[in-house]
């Protein structure tokens, strides 16, 4: 049998060739949590990684687990590409999620809290309060908490209250009768979200240390009896409910997308229950009562040894001024060509400019729009906004441009998950300033990151563009790694203009010169380029693929990469999060390496590099290798044409592929192992890029 026949004989759709995407998400959270154990990382940053792993798990249950639960209720026998039914997925998710949560609280209680205490950052338990602390906290409770806390005694006139998604709540066991002779035995207290979850003890008034804190839950526990005069509190236990937060908008039944999103947003806090967290000290009878009320089984119950919401511990990082316990400060730089030339359009006209955030500043993007807003030569600005915030300088520049009489069109994606409310406010603010606001295309999220400025230069109209892998968000640009390209290339500018025309006029797709675009040409274009590498390898020509993305999920693209590996193509994947591709499988993926970088910054860039028989190509994109990015979103993928910029991106990719400090390697069984340093000098890609950019 010839090699080609043997390759074709392997069924690339076999379930064992694919890792379940939700289990892969949990593996990512394990890698994030592992940072909390890394003694080379400053202590408060280790605490931050713990909090991030908890926040990630919240979203995982709100969106992914909620989706699997719905699938299980609708079609319990349906199987994914990995061969698992929804019920099998839920069982495996429960096992791994419970282990992850156990690890989170063990790391907090046994490692981080003692180390923080050694640094005089203390969480004071109520059994350890001094008399002075007790007096101050009693006053704090009576003056700051008592007036706004409203317990609900459970009886026929006071049914079990609606519990907000991820809110802090207490279930209280009582004996005795109230003023009306009622005795239900139980009450529910909901802590308002506006209340801080950590209260710092004033050193002078309480003789406390400089960074002594008390949990809000501890204060409520200590003084809960004040809310039930004449009754005896037998027990008080924290609990928190996580709900389905992935709302549904029926694309075929809406006339106004804004109203539809607003309607669904109002229901997010009361979606179906998907997880219940309870204080581990809570009696089993009370646990069973809560499970019954929320109609949940024990596989979605988490009994925790500490606060039910560890995310709120992030407040410590802001409250404690200890720079030595945080990452050293880093100031992004502005590229020399933009520092020397204050006219950003003149600089772009000279040659393309590539920004690499957060190593390079996001300020040139803001300056690009600011200059466009005031330049008399600028006629129009077109901009996509996915996540940015209503108080962003980007928005201020767009408003200023509209007020100056320029034609400003903004495509806002209202359904950017968990940013829907902000984007609705943003849309209203822009419309008030005469900006033409479009909500994208019904049925397709607009995820492309692009800005076009139309400028008159003499008798010529010229398009200046900024296209990027990340959002137009100055704050996240400080800790997300992304690329942004400035260009006035004629064909590229025309492509961006055509994409905007599609989004605003709903016209037919016109052929693009240089861009690949979802949902039209990106998927097929990437497969074509991968297959080209396979053909080159089989013909003995140079062939190599390097891809840096956040996720690898889409089945046909994975199969194309498997075929490339079978043909002898060296495939290097740098995948921050989800990866359903299974490397190292004999006869299928021996030539594929998958690594994940977990560091100071969140890896967010999407880069596609192809050797192309010695004529290498590099594309940057807003799209990951996921079904939604390929078929249910508007995305763009743009070439890095300049040889200088091409070489720079390849150099950066080379650093990531050599990283042996922050890299994790995916094993064929779906687990990850920390990269070894055997015989190698230690190298962190992110640290190297920070040093290089400052040189």
Beta strands, then each sheet from edge to edge (+ up, - down):
strand 1: 121-123
strand 2: 152-153
strand 3: 169-175
strand 4: 186-190
strand 5: 198-200
strand 6: 211-215
strand 7: 232-243
strand 8: 273-279
strand 9: 301-304
strand 10: 353-357
strand 11: 378-385
strand 12: 407-412
strand 13: 436-438
strand 14: 445-446
strand 15: 449-457
strand 16: 460-468
strand 17: 480-487
strand 18: 516-518
strand 19: 544-549
strand 20: 570-575
strand 21: 592-597
strand 22: 602-603
strand 23: 607-610
strand 24: 617-621
strand 25: 633-639
strand 26: 663-666
strand 27: 672-674
sheet 1: 1+ 6+ 5-
sheet 2: 2+ 4- 3+ 7- 8+ 9+
sheet 3: 10+ 17- 16+ 15- 11+ 12+ 13+
sheet 4: 10+ 17- 22-
sheet 5: 14+ 25+ 18-
sheet 6: 14+ 25+ 24- 23+ 19- 20- 21- 26+ 27-
end
